[in-house]
Amino acid sequence: MEKYLNKKLAISVTGLGYVGLPLALELARHFRVIGFDLKPERIALMKQAIDPSEELGHAAFEGTDIQFTSEAGEIAEASFHIIAVPTPVTAAKVPDLAPLLSATKTVGQILQKGDTVVFESTVYPGCTEEDCVPVLESESGLKFGVDFGVGYSPERINPGDTKHTLTKILKVVSANDAPTLDLVSGIYGHIIEAGIHKASSIRVAEAAKVIENAQRDINIGFVNELSLIFHEMGIDTSEVLEAAGTKWNFLSFRPGLVGGHCIGVDPYYLVYKAQQLGYTPEVITSGRRINDGMPGFVAKEVAQSLTKQGHNLRETRLLLMGITFKENVADIRNSKVVDLVYELEQFGISIDVIDPVANAEQVSSKYNFELCTEPTGPYHAIVVAVAHQSYEELDLDYFRDLTAVDQPLLLFDLKGIYNRAHAQSDELIWRL
């Protein structure tokens, strides 16, 4: 620790996205840090104190001792290596370890005797030691547990959350042996105000991370299923949850589209590992099935409502507000609103998509449709899919002005933002 604190030894962070960049900058307030990312264009922005993910301001870069690079060889100057790259799933919903193993290979090629490698990426239990360590050994020619140590400390970054920031979230750490655990705990403990939890093994820490998001996914899947049932009964789900929530131990979850790079992805890692062992998870997979089906359910409700009003779906125009995976963030990865767009297009509905925080070029490149800069009504239906702050400030008159003449307002309020008591008798304010 003393050599890291006096900057005789350096720390590298590989992968400077939503997880890696905040971590690298915070570490760089106390240590000498080398931040590595494959994309030169992202590095160029960071050198100008610009966060490509639009989460951090210029102040986050101030007072830091950090070297940004897209040259992998430069991380050889470090002795403590953190890998924080995405761990997505394929179209078939199985883990895609390609980014993780590629980053591991990069670090392995410069690994030296006495170094430590810590993984932050979400994986299934056993992945670090069974999949990543062999790559480190193969690329370096060194022996795990003798020449180098390995730790696992799962990320808990929540994009857009200004309360639960990096230093204020308790950090789980683990390692292959006691000396490595002491070093990992010391490095992270120097920046984490909330404290450190030492897991008994790397596998325990891996399992803890993957169930954190699986638990949320299952709970949201439960209330989404309630929403499906209560719609058949003509009961307002929000009112039911409000009434049930008066009990002291009732858990507060709300129905919605479950996207993003954690809740909608991580459970598949646990499912994959369980199936490898011959066990087929039922609760986890059912939650995933329900949540993945919600865009189709919403699209069907929109189409049926338009049809009931006498519209030919292929002649209707719809405004969809919000494309990011959650409110007030620019992140469009794994956005279930995108799935909703595709589902609506299957009905032949013409759709204008707007979003005040999403990057239009990223949307076009990744999802092959264009964002509109502003609404160009009139519209036959409006879907508010994301609870951006600017949307919460709107009232029903705003949507009435965008609605086609001689047609009552048809608003699909997926996040339950607007007060239905203010609707007129012929208007429909639909919500999950």
Sequence and secondary structure as in RCSB ss.txt:
>XXXX:A:sequence
MEKYLNKKLAISVTGLGYVGLPLALELARHFRVIGFDLKPERIALMKQAIDPSEELGHAAFEGTDIQFTSEAGEI
AEASFHIIAVPTPVTAAKVPDLAPLLSATKTVGQILQKGDTVVFESTVYPGCTEEDCVPVLESESGLKFGVDFGV
GYSPERINPGDTKHTLTKILKVVSANDAPTLDLVSGIYGHIIEAGIHKASSIRVAEAAKVIENAQRDINIGFVNE
LSLIFHEMGIDTSEVLEAAGTKWNFLSFRPGLVGGHCIGVDPYYLVYKAQQLGYTPEVITSGRRINDGMPGFVAK
EVAQSLTKQGHNLRETRLLLMGITFKENVADIRNSKVVDLVYELEQFGISIDVIDPVANAEQVSSKYNFELCTEP
TGPYHAIVVAVAHQSYEELDLDYFRDLTAVDQPLLLFDLKGIYNRAHAQSDELIWRL
>XXXX:A:secstr
 HHHHTTSSEEEEE  STTHHHHHHHHTTTSEEEEE S HHHHHHHHTT  TTS S GGGGTT  EEEES GGGG
GGEEEEEE     B TTS B  HHHHHHHHHHHHH  TT EEEE S   TTHIIIIIHHHHHHHH   BTTTBEE
EE      TT SSS GGGS EEEEESSHHHHHHHHHHHHTT TT EEE SSHHHHHHHHHHHHHHHHHHHHHHHH
HHHHHHHHT  HHHHHHHHTTSTT          TTTTTTHHHHHHHHHHHTT   SHHHHHHHHHHHHHHHHHH
HHHHHHHHTT  GGG EEEEE  SSSTT    TT HHHHHHHHHHHTT EEEEE SSS HHHHHHHHS    SS 
   BSEEEE S  HHHHT  HHHHHHHB TTS  EEEETT  S GGGS TT EEE  
